[in-house]
């Protein structure tokens, strides 16, 4: 299907400076259905999960987008936890659904999918563009299930009305999009348009340069008049019922980890576009403010589809939210602790030979307290509650042991710490904004371990 989100990109006048690579055979996996899940009433949605771990990350694409939109981040994110992408009703290999396609209906479909697929909470939701609405609605109505959220250049409630009020010229853009979508419904009722025809260009679109031709052909074959009926309904409800539903459900997210990514592409010298961009950023700021830990992060040189133009920014944001969610999760021995690192280490078991802390540079210190607390409680080897291990972990080791992070290909800067201790001296090394000289741990009456270091390959302390 031709990407029908173009009106949102035009509304901001954004362009990307990134260039997608030539066709990559790795992406051929997106040219076929994966797990076809019945969600009730004989309807099925296409689900594709990679990796293991908790929380489960759910990738939800923009208007009319199939799961291939996430191809440049899906597998990479799955190296630290379970990550599931799905095709909404009428997109990709999923069946169409009943009309109207409001945010509440889309959130209900997601809820049915998660239950039918036996994907238990907690969840971190990642919603792009128009999916920002029903992703937020799901989080609003499932507060005990959603533990984090990343909104990728999300649309917002009453967006069209806000734009038209500020820049009346936007009304024509919106009307043109509706007209195009309506014409595609009629064109596809007559069958697949001939390649090269006006209808083919408008409704099927050109192939994306990094997708193998067979994937493009397979996805094109799934594009029907029903596909566009779903898209047109989502768009029609977007500024009406869906926005009203968001207004009614809106709540504070407390301290839930929340990152909003805003595309900071190249703007054209258009006064109306500048005005709309200010509204766009302002609404993203308001979304981020729904959580005390929320942040609106501008991504330079990014197009509206940040996961394609700047995938590393999406990967970093999701990794950060997953790490923060793990830190905040209740522990088997009680609630999450916010105690400083030295206090946590003072609880470590006496007689431990030492430890090596290995941290991928893309991860943050948010998980560190959780990992150390579990080590102190007797979890050895240290893993997440479901048995998986990510790129922040502790491992008991001998003196001066070293290791690496084989599960994460982005291991660029490795933090290693080797500390000696004995029965009379529990571990007290601090690793949060301090250095080893201040909190060095060693056998009683012995000099500091000259081989113990803390910092990354640039010599920075973390």
C-alpha positions in Angstrom: 0.0 0.0 0.0 1.2 3.5 -0.8 2.0 5.2 2.5 -1.1 7.3 3.3 0.6 9.2 6.1 1.9 11.7 3.5 -0.4 14.4 4.7 1.3 14.4 8.1 4.7 14.7 6.5 3.5 17.5 4.2 1.9 19.2 7.2 5.3 19.6 8.8 7.2 19.9 5.5 9.9 17.5 6.7 12.4 15.7 4.7 15.1 13.2 5.6 18.7 13.4 4.8 19.1 9.6 5.3 19.4 7.3 2.3 18.1 3.7 2.6 20.3 1.0 1.3 19.8 -1.3 -1.7 17.4 -4.3 -1.3 18.4 -6.4 1.7 17.5 -10.1 1.6 17.2 -10.1 5.4 13.9 -8.2 5.1 12.3 -11.0 3.1 10.8 -12.2 6.3 8.3 -9.3 6.1 6.9 -10.6 2.8 4.9 -13.4 4.3 2.5 -13.9 7.3 3.9 -15.1 10.5 1.7 -16.1 13.4 -1.9 -15.6 12.3 -3.9 -15.1 15.5 -7.7 -15.4 15.7 -9.0 -12.5 17.8 -12.7 -13.4 17.7 -15.6 -13.4 15.3 -13.5 -15.2 12.7 -11.0 -12.3 12.4 -7.3 -12.8 12.3 -4.3 -10.5 12.8 -0.7 -11.1 11.7 1.8 -11.2 14.6 5.6 -11.4 14.4 7.5 -11.8 17.7 11.3 -12.0 18.2 13.4 -12.5 21.2 12.6 -13.3 24.8 12.3 -11.4 28.0 10.1 -9.0 29.9 8.6 -6.5 29.4 7.2 -7.3 26.0 7.6 -4.5 23.5 4.7 -4.0 21.1 5.4 -2.1 17.8 2.4 -0.4 16.3 2.7 1.4 13.0 1.2 4.5 11.4 -1.8 4.9 9.2 -2.0 2.1 6.7 1.4 0.8 7.6 2.3 -2.9 7.8 4.9 -4.4 10.2 7.7 -4.0 7.6 7.8 -0.4 8.7 9.7 -1.6 11.8 12.3 -3.8 9.9 15.3 -1.7 10.8 14.7 -1.8 14.6 12.7 -5.1 15.2 15.5 -7.6 15.4 17.9 -5.2 17.1 15.5 -4.5 19.9 14.8 -8.2 20.3 18.3 -8.8 21.6 17.3 -7.5 25.0 13.7 -8.5 25.3 10.7 -9.9 23.5 9.5 -7.6 20.7 6.3 -8.1 18.8 5.1 -6.2 15.7 1.7 -6.7 14.2 -0.4 -5.7 11.2 -3.6 -3.8 12.2 -6.9 -4.8 10.6 -6.7 -4.4 6.9 -2.9 -3.9 6.8 -0.4 -6.4 5.6 -1.6 -9.9 6.2 -4.3 -9.1 8.7 -8.0 -9.4 8.0 -10.1 -6.2 7.8 -12.4 -5.3 10.7 -15.8 -3.7 11.3 -16.3 0.0 10.9 -15.8 2.5 12.3 -12.1 2.2 13.1 -12.0 4.4 16.2 -9.1 4.5 18.7 -11.2 2.5 21.1 -11.8 -0.2 18.5 -8.1 -0.3 17.6 -7.1 -0.5 21.3 -9.7 -3.3 21.7 -8.2 -5.2 18.8 -4.8 -4.9 20.4 -6.1 -6.2 23.7 -7.8 -9.2 22.0 -4.6 -10.0 20.1 -2.5 -9.9 23.3 -4.9 -12.2 25.1 -5.4 -14.6 22.2 -1.6 -14.8 21.6 -1.0 -15.4 25.3 1.3 -12.4 25.5 1.2 -11.6 29.2 1.9 -8.1 30.6 3.9 -6.0 31.4 4.1 -4.2 28.1 6.1 -1.3 26.6 4.1 0.2 23.8 5.8 1.8 20.8 3.3 3.7 18.6 4.2 5.6 15.4 2.3 8.5 13.9 -1.5 7.9 14.0 -0.9 4.8 16.3 0.1 7.3 18.9 -3.6 7.8 19.7 -4.8 4.3 20.3 -1.4 3.4 21.9 -2.1 6.1 24.5 -5.7 5.0 24.9 -4.6 1.5 25.6 -2.1 2.8 28.2 -4.9 5.0 29.7 -7.2 2.1 30.1 -4.7 -0.6 31.1 -2.6 1.1 33.8 -1.4 -2.1 35.4 -0.3 -3.7 32.2 1.6 -0.9 30.5 4.9 0.0 32.2 6.5 2.2 29.5 5.8 3.9 26.2 7.7 5.3 23.3 5.8 7.5 20.9 7.5 7.9 17.5 6.6 11.3 16.0 3.0 10.7 17.1 -0.2 12.3 15.9 -2.3 14.0 18.5 -6.0 14.6 19.3 -7.9 17.1 17.2 -4.8 17.6 15.1 -6.6 18.6 11.9 -8.8 21.1 13.7 -5.8 22.6 15.4 -3.9 22.9 12.1 -6.8 24.4 10.2 -7.4 26.9 12.9 -3.8 28.1 12.8 -3.2 27.7 9.0 -6.4 27.6 6.9 -4.3 26.2 4.0 -4.2 22.9 5.7 -7.8 22.2 5.0 -7.0 21.7 1.3 -4.2 19.2 2.1 -6.6 17.2 4.3 -9.3 17.2 1.7 -6.9 16.0 -1.0 -5.8 13.1 1.2 -9.4 12.0 1.8 -10.1 12.3 -2.0 -7.1 10.1 -2.8 -8.0 7.4 -0.3 -11.6 7.3 -1.6 -10.4 7.0 -5.2 -8.2 4.1 -4.2 -11.2 2.2 -2.7 -13.0 2.5 -6.1 -9.9 1.7 -8.1 -9.1 -1.5 -6.2 -12.7 -2.7 -6.3 -12.0 -3.2 -10.0 -8.8 -5.2 -9.3 -5.1 -4.5 -9.1 -4.2 -1.4 -11.2 -1.7 -1.9 -13.9 1.9 -1.1 -12.9 2.8 2.4 -14.0 -0.7 3.6 -14.1 -1.9 6.7 -12.1 -4.0 4.4 -9.8 -1.0 2.1 -9.2 1.3 5.0 -8.2 -1.4 6.5 -5.9 -2.7 3.3 -4.3 0.2 0.8 -4.4 3.2 3.1 -4.7 6.8 2.6 -5.6 8.9 -0.1 -4.0 11.0 1.0 -1.0 14.7 0.8 -2.0 15.8 -1.5 0.9 12.9 -4.0 0.5 13.4 -7.0 -1.8 11.1 -7.0 -4.8 9.4 -10.1 -3.7 8.4 -8.4 -0.4 7.0 -5.4 -2.3 5.0 -7.7 -4.6 3.7 -9.8 -1.7 2.5 -6.7 0.2 1.0 -5.1 -2.9 -1.0 -8.3 -3.4 -2.6 -7.8 0.0 -3.7 -4.3 -0.8 -7.4 -4.3 -1.5 -10.4 -1.9 -1.4 -11.0 -3.2 2.2 -7.5 -2.1 3.1 -8.3 1.5 2.1 -11.7 1.3 3.8 -9.8 0.6 7.1 -7.4 3.5 6.4 -10.1 6.0 5.4 -12.1 5.1 8.5 -9.1 5.5 10.8 -8.5 8.9 9.3 -12.1 10.0 9.4 -12.4 9.0 13.1 -9.0 10.5 13.9 -10.2 14.1 14.5 -13.6 13.0 15.7 -14.5 10.0 17.9 -10.9 8.9 18.4 -9.8 12.4 19.6 -12.9 12.5 21.9 -12.0 9.1 23.3 -8.5 10.4 24.1 -9.9 13.5 25.8 -12.2 11.3 28.0 -9.5 8.7 29.0 -6.5 11.1 29.5 -4.8 10.5 32.8 -1.4 11.1 34.4 1.0 8.3 33.9 2.7 9.0 37.2 6.4 8.2 36.9 6.0 5.7 34.0 9.0 5.8 31.6 7.8 7.8 28.6 9.8 9.1 25.6 8.3 11.1 22.7 10.5 11.2 19.6 9.9 14.2 17.4 11.3 14.3 13.8 13.7 17.2 13.4 14.1 17.0 9.6 14.7 19.7 7.2 11.9 22.2 7.0 11.0 24.1 3.9 10.8 27.9 4.0 7.0 27.9 4.4 5.5 30.1 7.1 2.4 27.8 7.5 4.7 24.7 7.9 6.7 26.5 10.6 3.5 27.3 12.4 2.3 23.7 12.3 5.7 22.5 13.4 5.4 24.7 16.5 2.0 23.1 17.2 3.5 19.6 16.6 6.3 20.1 19.1 4.0 21.8 21.6 1.6 18.8 21.6 4.5 16.4 21.9 5.7 18.4 24.9 2.2 18.0 26.4 2.3 14.2 25.8 5.7 13.9 27.5 4.4 15.9 30.5 1.8 13.2 31.2 4.6 11.4 33.1 7.0 12.9 35.6 9.7 11.0 33.8 8.5 12.0 30.3 10.7 13.6 27.7 10.2 15.0 24.2 13.4 14.2 22.3 14.0 16.0 19.0 15.7 13.7 16.5 17.9 15.7 14.1 17.8 14.8 10.4 14.9 12.5 10.8 11.8 12.1 8.6 8.4 11.4 10.0 9.2 7.7 10.0 12.1 7.9 12.4 12.4 4.1 12.6 13.5 4.2 8.9 15.5 7.4 8.7 17.1 7.3 12.2 16.6 3.7 13.5 19.3 4.1 16.1 17.3 6.8 17.8 14.3 4.5 18.1 16.4 1.6 19.4 18.1 3.8 22.0 14.7 5.2 23.2 13.1 1.8 23.5 16.1 0.3 25.2 16.1 3.1 27.7 12.4 2.7 28.5 12.7 -1.1 28.8 15.6 -0.6 31.2 13.7 2.0 33.3 10.6 -0.3 33.4 12.7 -3.2 34.7 14.2 -0.9 37.3 10.8 0.1 38.5 9.2 -3.3 38.5 8.3 -4.9 41.8 10.9 -7.4 43.1 10.3 -10.8 44.6 11.6 -9.5 47.9 9.5 -6.3 47.8 9.1 -3.1 45.9 11.7 -1.4 43.7 14.4 0.4 45.7 15.8 3.8 45.0 18.7 3.4 47.3 22.1 4.6 46.1 24.4 2.1 44.5 26.8 2.0 47.5 24.0 1.1 49.9 22.8 -1.7 47.6 26.3 -3.1 47.4 26.7 -3.1 51.1 24.0 -5.7 51.2 26.0 -8.0 48.9 26.8 -11.5 50.2 30.0 -11.8 52.2 32.6 -13.9 50.6 31.8 -13.0 47.0 34.9 -13.3 44.9 34.1 -10.1 43.1 32.2 -9.2 40.1 32.4 -7.8 36.6 29.8 -5.3 35.5 29.4 -5.2 31.7 27.4 -2.4 30.2 26.6 -1.8 26.6 27.1 1.9 25.7 23.5 2.2 24.4 22.1 1.1 27.7 21.7 3.4 30.6 22.3 3.1 34.4 18.6 2.8 35.0 18.8 -1.0 35.3 21.9 -1.1 37.5 20.1 -0.9 40.8 17.8 -3.7 39.8 20.7 -6.0 38.8 22.7 -5.3 41.9 19.7 -5.7 44.2 19.0 -9.2 42.7 22.6 -10.2 43.1 22.6 -9.1 46.7 19.4 -11.1 47.2 21.1 -14.3 46.1 20.3 -14.4 42.4 23.4 -16.0 40.9 23.9 -16.0 37.9 22.1 -12.7 37.6 19.3 -12.8 35.1 15.9 -11.2 34.6 13.0 -12.8 36.3 11.9 -14.7 33.2 15.4 -16.2 32.8 16.7 -13.9 30.0 19.9 -11.9 30.2 20.4 -8.5 28.6 23.5 -6.3 28.2 23.6 -5.1 31.7 24.4 -7.9 34.1 26.7 -9.1 36.9 28.6 -12.3 36.8 30.5 -13.8 39.7 34.1 -14.2 38.7 37.7 -14.7 39.8 40.2 -12.0 40.4 40.7 -9.6 37.5 38.2 -11.5 35.3 37.0 -9.9 32.2 34.1 -10.5 29.9 32.2 -9.0 27.0 28.6 -8.6 25.9 28.1 -11.3 23.3 24.3 -10.9 23.1 24.5 -7.3 21.9 26.1 -6.4 18.5 26.2 -2.7 19.5 28.9 -3.3 22.1 31.2 -0.4 21.4 32.2 0.8 24.8 32.5 -1.8 27.6 32.6 -0.9 31.3 34.5 -3.5 33.3 35.1 -3.6 37.1 37.1 -6.2 38.9 37.0 -6.0 42.7 38.6 -8.1 45.5 36.8 -8.8 48.7 36.7 -11.3 51.6 34.5 -12.5 54.4 35.1 -9.4 56.5 34.7 -6.8 53.7 31.4 -6.8 51.8 31.4 -5.1 48.4 31.0 -1.4 48.6 32.1 -0.2 45.2 30.0 2.6 43.8 29.4 2.9 40.1 26.9 5.7 39.7 28.6 9.1 38.9 31.7 8.3 41.1 35.1 6.8 40.7 36.8 3.7 42.2 39.3 5.7 44.3 36.5 7.0 46.4 34.6 3.8 46.9 37.3 1.2 46.3 36.6 -2.3 47.8 39.5 -4.6 48.8 40.6 -7.0 51.4 41.1 -5.4 54.8 44.5 -3.6 55.2 45.5 -4.2 51.5 46.3 -1.7 48.8 43.7 -0.9 46.1 43.6 -3.4 43.2 45.6 -1.6 40.5 43.7 -3.6 37.8 40.3 -2.4 38.9 38.9 0.2 36.6 35.7 2.0 36.2 34.9 4.0 33.1 34.4 3.4 29.4 36.8 3.3 26.6 36.9 7.1 26.4 38.0 7.3 30.0 34.6 8.8 31.1 33.1 7.9 34.5 29.5 6.8 34.4 
